[in-house]
Amino acid sequence: MATLVLDNGAYTAKIGYSHANVSVIPNCQFRSKTARLKTFTANQLDEIKDPSGLYYILPFQKGYLVNWDVQRQVWDYLFGKEMYKVDFVDTNIIITEPYFNFSSIQESMNEILFEEYQFQAALRVNAGALSAHRYFRDNPSELCCIIVDSGYSFTHIVPYCRSKKKKEAIIRINVGGKLLTNHLKEIISYRQLHVMDETHVINQVKEDVCYVSQAFYKDMEIAKLKGEENTVMVDYVLPDFSTIKKGFCKPREEMVASGKYSTGEQTLRLTNERFAVPEILFHPSDIGIQEMGIPEAIVHSIQNLPEEMQPHFFKNIVLTGGNTLFPGFRDRVYSEVRCLTPTDYDVSVVLPENPITYSWEGGKLISENDDFEDMVVTREDYEEHGHTICEEKFDI
């Protein structure tokens, strides 16, 4: 019996059989400006000749799965002959869903998995639970960890103790990668170039040039300097999708002070945007979102737990999700949590090698567990008891 692990994120789906490797695939559909009528699904993105003005159709809104038609088409593509050639009669599925998911969404998902696709058995689980499982497997002596999952729609902070999540201390911050990209689009559109339609390009800019500042005000001062002294400034060459397929940063030695290049490429000059955008994760109030930043939320979450458990959480802070890949992210979380924590507690912040696929790897490990069969709901169970058996079995 094969097991398919699908970490179904709002931006990318991490998918693969438990005995094979993982692929990270955009969990959405695209339409391009040029071929208006044709819809591209998931990783057909690479076939689009001119991805400027790319139009995204997303199955998730604000972190919850609401657009089933799109999700179905993405899944049909992933499970179909082009990708995983799933033989549903002989396959179990482990699929992730967000915390505090709505029961209507859960019912639809059960229905689609069991009735439309007819998987043999399914396990519906939070991505954080898989990450925690993976962490406890790597660190068998630890009983507690706190998972910081900073994804596309929002950031969740969830303490796990012996693989059980502590519901009373879960915190959600409504800041994720989507908001950062959109904010960067707005800033650039105000300051230099109208890019409100260029989500795909600006997302690439964000990934290439943004970083988390360790000393925000000091970097702000550097960003004001003129000429060579301004070490923050970069010129980013935008793709034109004929000769330049992918944007890149101009090497420092080729930069011209005026920002005008004779070669005729289109460039963006980025200074404080580089660190002011990821700063929103640490101070959402910068753009008027009245919430805690990540380090403060971690401390707040741990303080909601019994005092004797707190030191164990402080020394097992695990970062997952795409936003944790900003350079300097881990160090900044560590230094701020350290400042907010009593000196007699140890603080340790772990950034896994690949924070995006970390929870998928946890799912792979769970599927190899001996008690995996007790965790899943089989199709027979579902046909007999319906949605209620899923509610009972899955700790969501």
C-alpha positions as CSV (number, residue, x, y, z in Angstrom):
1,M,0.0,0.0,0.0
2,A,1.5,3.3,-1.1
3,T,1.1,6.5,1.0
4,L,0.9,9.9,-0.7
5,V,1.9,12.8,1.5
6,L,0.4,16.1,0.5
7,D,1.2,19.2,2.5
8,N,-1.4,21.4,0.9
9,G,-0.2,24.9,1.4
10,A,-1.9,28.1,0.2
11,Y,1.1,29.0,-2.0
12,T,2.7,25.7,-2.8
13,A,1.7,22.0,-2.4
14,K,4.5,19.8,-1.1
15,I,3.7,16.4,-2.5
16,G,5.4,13.0,-2.9
17,Y,5.0,9.3,-2.1
18,S,6.4,8.4,1.3
19,H,9.0,6.1,-0.3
20,A,10.2,8.7,-2.7
21,N,11.2,12.4,-2.8
22,V,9.1,15.6,-2.4
23,S,8.2,18.1,-5.1
24,V,7.2,21.6,-4.3
25,I,4.6,22.8,-6.8
26,P,2.6,26.0,-7.0
27,N,-0.9,25.3,-5.6
28,C,-2.8,27.5,-8.0
29,Q,-3.8,28.2,-11.5
30,F,-2.4,31.0,-13.8
31,R,-3.6,33.0,-16.7
32,S,-1.1,35.0,-18.7
33,K,-1.8,38.3,-20.4
34,T,-1.0,37.0,-23.8
35,A,-3.0,33.7,-23.8
36,R,-6.0,35.0,-22.0
37,L,-8.2,31.9,-22.5
38,K,-5.8,29.2,-21.6
39,T,-5.5,28.3,-17.9
40,F,-2.2,26.9,-16.7
41,T,-2.2,24.6,-13.6
42,A,0.5,24.2,-10.9
43,N,3.9,23.7,-12.4
44,Q,2.8,24.4,-16.0
45,L,3.9,27.9,-15.0
46,D,7.2,27.1,-16.7
47,E,5.4,26.8,-20.0
48,I,4.2,30.4,-20.0
49,K,6.3,32.3,-22.5
50,D,5.6,35.8,-21.0
51,P,4.8,35.7,-17.3
52,S,4.5,39.5,-17.0
53,G,1.1,40.5,-15.7
54,L,0.5,36.9,-14.6
55,Y,-3.0,36.4,-13.1
56,Y,-3.2,34.1,-10.2
57,I,-6.3,32.0,-9.4
58,L,-5.8,30.7,-5.8
59,P,-7.8,28.0,-4.1
60,F,-7.0,29.6,-0.7
61,Q,-8.3,32.9,0.6
62,K,-7.0,34.2,3.9
63,G,-5.5,30.9,4.6
64,Y,-8.6,28.7,4.2
65,L,-9.5,26.5,1.3
66,V,-12.5,28.2,-0.3
67,N,-12.2,27.7,-4.0
68,W,-12.8,24.0,-4.5
69,D,-13.1,24.1,-8.3
70,V,-9.5,25.4,-8.6
71,Q,-8.3,23.0,-5.9
72,R,-9.9,20.1,-7.7
73,Q,-8.2,21.0,-11.0
74,V,-4.8,21.3,-9.2
75,W,-5.3,17.9,-7.5
76,D,-6.5,16.3,-10.7
77,Y,-3.3,17.4,-12.3
78,L,-1.1,16.3,-9.4
79,F,-2.8,12.9,-9.0
80,G,-3.1,12.4,-12.8
81,K,-1.0,10.9,-15.5
82,E,1.3,13.9,-15.9
83,M,2.5,13.8,-12.3
84,Y,2.0,11.1,-9.8
85,K,-0.3,8.6,-11.6
86,V,-2.1,7.8,-8.3
87,D,-3.8,4.4,-8.1
88,F,-6.4,5.5,-5.6
89,V,-7.6,1.9,-4.8
90,D,-4.1,1.2,-3.5
91,T,-3.1,4.5,-1.9
92,N,-3.4,6.2,1.5
93,I,-3.2,9.9,1.7
94,I,-1.8,12.2,4.5
95,I,-3.1,15.7,3.8
96,T,-2.6,18.9,5.8
97,E,-5.0,21.6,6.7
98,P,-4.8,24.9,8.7
99,Y,-5.4,25.2,12.4
100,F,-9.0,25.9,13.4
101,N,-10.2,24.9,10.0
102,F,-13.9,25.3,9.4
103,S,-16.0,22.1,9.7
104,S,-17.7,22.8,6.4
105,I,-14.3,22.8,4.7
106,Q,-13.4,19.6,6.5
107,E,-16.6,17.9,5.3
108,S,-16.0,18.9,1.7
109,M,-12.4,17.6,2.0
110,N,-13.5,14.2,3.4
111,E,-16.1,14.0,0.7
112,I,-13.7,14.7,-2.1
113,L,-10.9,12.4,-0.8
114,F,-13.2,9.4,-0.1
115,E,-16.1,9.8,-2.6
116,E,-14.5,11.5,-5.7
117,Y,-11.0,10.2,-5.6
118,Q,-11.7,7.1,-3.5
119,F,-8.5,6.9,-1.5
120,Q,-8.3,3.8,0.7
121,A,-7.5,5.7,3.8
122,A,-6.8,9.3,4.8
123,L,-5.2,11.2,7.6
124,R,-6.0,14.9,7.9
125,V,-3.6,16.7,10.1
126,N,-2.1,20.2,10.8
127,A,1.2,20.8,9.1
128,G,2.7,21.8,12.5
129,A,1.9,18.4,13.9
130,L,4.0,16.8,11.1
131,S,6.9,19.3,11.8
132,A,6.7,18.5,15.5
133,H,6.8,14.8,14.8
134,R,9.9,15.2,12.6
135,Y,11.5,17.4,15.3
136,F,10.8,14.8,18.1
137,R,12.2,12.1,15.9
138,D,15.4,14.0,15.3
139,N,15.7,15.0,19.0
140,P,14.3,12.0,21.0
141,S,15.3,13.4,24.4
142,E,13.0,16.4,24.0
143,L,9.3,16.3,25.1
144,C,8.3,19.8,24.0
145,C,8.8,22.1,21.1
146,I,7.1,25.3,19.7
147,I,6.6,25.4,16.0
148,V,6.7,28.8,14.3
149,D,5.1,28.3,10.9
150,S,5.3,31.4,8.8
151,G,3.6,30.8,5.5
152,Y,1.8,32.5,2.7
153,S,-1.4,33.7,4.5
154,F,-0.4,33.9,8.1
155,T,2.1,32.9,10.8
156,H,1.1,30.3,13.4
157,I,2.9,29.7,16.7
158,V,1.9,26.4,18.2
159,P,3.4,24.6,21.2
160,Y,3.5,20.8,21.0
161,C,4.1,18.6,24.0
162,R,4.6,14.9,23.3
163,S,3.1,15.4,19.8
164,K,-0.1,16.9,21.3
165,K,-0.8,20.6,20.5
166,K,-1.5,22.9,23.4
167,K,-4.7,24.6,22.0
168,E,-4.8,27.3,24.7
169,A,-1.4,28.7,23.6
170,I,-1.8,28.8,19.8
171,I,-1.3,32.2,18.3
172,R,-2.0,33.3,14.8
173,I,-0.4,36.5,13.3
174,N,-2.2,37.6,10.2
175,V,1.1,38.4,8.3
176,G,2.4,36.0,5.7
177,G,4.4,36.0,2.4
178,K,1.4,37.2,0.4
179,L,1.1,40.4,2.5
180,L,4.8,41.1,2.2
181,T,4.8,40.7,-1.6
182,N,1.7,43.0,-1.9
183,H,3.3,45.6,0.4
184,L,6.5,45.6,-1.7
185,K,4.4,46.0,-4.8
186,E,2.7,49.0,-3.3
187,I,6.0,50.7,-2.1
188,I,7.6,50.2,-5.5
189,S,4.5,51.4,-7.4
190,Y,4.5,54.6,-5.2
191,R,8.2,55.3,-5.5
192,Q,9.3,54.3,-9.0
193,L,7.4,52.0,-11.2
194,H,3.8,50.8,-11.5
195,V,4.1,47.1,-10.7
196,M,0.7,46.4,-9.1
197,D,-0.1,43.7,-11.8
198,E,3.3,42.0,-11.5
199,T,2.8,39.8,-8.6
200,H,5.1,37.0,-10.0
201,V,8.0,39.3,-10.7
202,I,7.9,41.2,-7.5
203,N,7.6,38.0,-5.5
204,Q,10.9,37.0,-7.1
205,V,12.4,40.5,-6.2
206,K,11.3,39.9,-2.6
207,E,13.0,36.5,-2.5
208,D,16.2,37.8,-4.1
209,V,16.8,41.0,-2.3
210,C,14.9,41.2,1.0
211,Y,16.6,40.4,4.3
212,V,15.8,40.8,8.0
213,S,17.7,43.6,9.6
214,Q,19.4,42.9,12.9
215,A,19.5,46.7,13.8
216,F,16.6,48.4,12.0
217,Y,17.4,52.0,12.8
218,K,21.1,51.6,12.0
219,D,20.2,50.1,8.6
220,M,17.8,53.0,8.0
221,E,20.6,55.4,8.5
222,I,22.9,53.5,6.1
223,A,20.0,53.5,3.6
224,K,20.0,57.3,3.6
225,L,23.7,57.7,2.7
226,K,24.9,58.7,-0.8
227,G,27.1,56.7,-3.1
228,E,29.5,54.0,-2.1
229,E,28.8,54.2,1.6
230,N,25.2,53.1,1.1
231,T,25.8,49.3,1.4
232,V,22.1,48.6,1.5
233,M,21.3,49.9,-2.0
234,V,21.0,47.4,-4.8
235,D,19.9,47.7,-8.4
236,Y,17.7,44.9,-9.5
237,V,17.4,44.1,-13.2
238,L,13.8,43.3,-14.1
239,P,13.2,40.4,-16.5
240,D,11.8,41.4,-20.0
241,F,11.1,37.7,-20.7
242,S,12.8,37.8,-24.1
243,T,16.5,38.1,-23.3
244,I,16.3,38.2,-19.5
245,K,14.2,35.3,-18.3
246,K,14.7,35.9,-14.6
247,G,15.5,39.1,-12.7
248,F,18.8,39.5,-10.8
249,C,20.8,41.9,-8.7
250,K,23.5,44.0,-10.5
251,P,26.9,43.1,-9.1
252,R,28.2,46.0,-6.8
253,E,31.1,46.8,-9.1
254,E,28.8,47.4,-12.1
255,M,26.4,49.7,-10.2
256,V,26.2,53.3,-11.5
257,A,25.3,56.0,-9.0
258,S,22.7,57.6,-11.3
259,G,20.9,54.3,-11.7
260,K,20.8,54.9,-15.5
261,Y,22.2,52.0,-17.5
262,S,23.2,52.3,-21.2
263,T,22.3,48.7,-21.9
264,G,18.6,49.6,-21.8
265,E,17.6,47.1,-19.1
266,Q,14.8,48.1,-16.8
267,T,16.1,48.3,-13.2
268,L,14.6,48.9,-9.8
269,R,16.7,50.7,-7.2
270,L,15.9,49.2,-3.8
271,T,17.2,50.6,-0.5
272,N,15.3,50.5,2.7
273,E,12.6,48.3,1.1
274,R,15.0,45.4,1.4
275,F,14.6,45.2,5.2
276,A,11.5,47.3,5.8
277,V,9.3,44.7,4.1
278,P,10.3,41.6,6.2
279,E,10.3,43.9,9.2
280,I,6.4,43.6,9.1
281,L,6.8,40.1,10.4
282,F,8.4,41.5,13.5
283,H,6.3,44.7,13.8
284,P,3.0,44.3,12.0
285,S,2.0,47.7,13.5
286,D,4.4,49.4,11.0
287,I,1.6,49.1,8.5
288,G,-1.3,49.4,10.9
289,I,-1.9,45.8,11.8
290,Q,-2.4,45.8,15.5
291,E,-0.8,42.5,16.4
292,M,2.3,41.2,18.0
293,G,5.4,40.5,16.0
294,I,6.8,36.9,15.9
295,P,9.3,37.0,18.8
296,E,6.8,38.7,21.1
297,A,4.1,36.2,20.1
298,I,6.5,33.2,20.8
299,V,7.1,34.5,24.4
300,H,3.5,35.3,24.9
301,S,2.4,31.8,23.8
302,I,5.0,30.1,26.1
303,Q,3.8,32.3,29.0
304,N,0.3,30.9,28.6
305,L,1.7,27.4,29.5
306,P,2.4,25.9,32.9
307,E,5.5,27.4,34.4
308,E,7.4,24.1,34.8
309,M,7.1,23.4,31.0
310,Q,8.3,26.9,29.9
311,P,12.0,26.3,29.8
312,H,11.6,23.3,27.6
313,F,9.7,25.3,25.0
314,F,12.3,28.2,25.0
315,K,15.1,25.8,24.1
316,N,13.1,24.1,21.3
317,I,11.8,26.9,19.0
318,V,11.5,25.5,15.5
319,L,11.1,27.7,12.4
320,T,9.2,26.4,9.4
321,G,7.6,27.9,6.3
322,G,8.9,30.0,3.4
323,N,9.3,33.4,5.3
324,T,12.0,31.8,7.5
325,L,14.3,31.8,4.5
326,F,14.9,35.5,4.6
327,P,18.6,36.0,5.5
328,G,18.9,37.0,9.1
329,F,15.5,35.7,10.1
330,R,16.7,33.1,12.6
331,D,19.2,35.4,14.2
332,R,16.7,38.1,14.7
333,V,14.1,35.8,16.3
334,Y,16.8,34.4,18.6
335,S,18.1,37.9,19.7
336,E,14.6,39.2,20.3
337,V,13.3,36.2,22.2
338,R,16.5,36.2,24.2
339,C,15.8,39.8,25.3
340,L,12.3,39.0,26.4
341,T,13.2,35.9,28.3
342,P,14.4,35.5,31.9
343,T,18.2,35.0,31.9
344,D,18.1,31.6,33.7
345,Y,16.3,30.0,30.7
346,D,18.2,28.7,27.7
347,V,16.9,29.9,24.3
348,S,17.6,27.9,21.2
349,V,16.0,28.6,17.8
350,V,16.3,25.9,15.1
351,L,16.0,26.6,11.4
352,P,15.8,23.3,9.6
353,E,17.8,22.7,6.4
354,N,14.7,23.0,4.3
355,P,11.9,24.8,6.3
356,I,9.5,24.5,3.4
357,T,9.5,20.7,3.1
358,Y,10.1,20.1,6.8
359,S,6.5,19.1,7.6
360,W,6.3,17.0,4.5
361,E,9.2,15.0,5.8
362,G,7.3,14.6,9.1
363,G,4.4,13.2,7.2
364,K,6.8,10.7,5.5
365,L,8.0,9.6,9.0
366,I,4.5,9.2,10.3
367,S,3.5,7.0,7.4
368,E,6.3,4.6,8.3
369,N,5.1,4.4,12.0
370,D,3.7,1.2,13.3
371,D,0.6,2.9,14.7
372,F,-0.1,4.7,11.4
373,E,-3.0,2.3,10.7
374,D,-4.7,3.3,13.9
375,M,-4.4,7.0,13.0
376,V,-6.1,7.0,9.6
377,V,-9.7,6.8,8.7
378,T,-10.3,4.1,6.1
379,R,-12.8,4.3,3.3
380,E,-14.9,1.5,5.0
381,D,-15.0,3.6,8.2
382,Y,-16.1,6.6,6.3
383,E,-18.8,4.9,4.3
384,E,-20.2,3.5,7.6
385,H,-20.0,6.5,9.9
386,G,-19.5,9.5,7.6
387,H,-18.0,12.7,8.7
388,T,-18.3,12.0,12.5
389,I,-15.6,9.3,12.5
390,C,-13.1,11.8,11.0
391,E,-14.0,14.4,13.7
392,E,-13.3,11.8,16.4
393,K,-10.1,10.5,14.9
394,F,-8.3,13.5,13.7
395,D,-6.9,15.8,16.4
396,I,-7.6,19.1,14.6
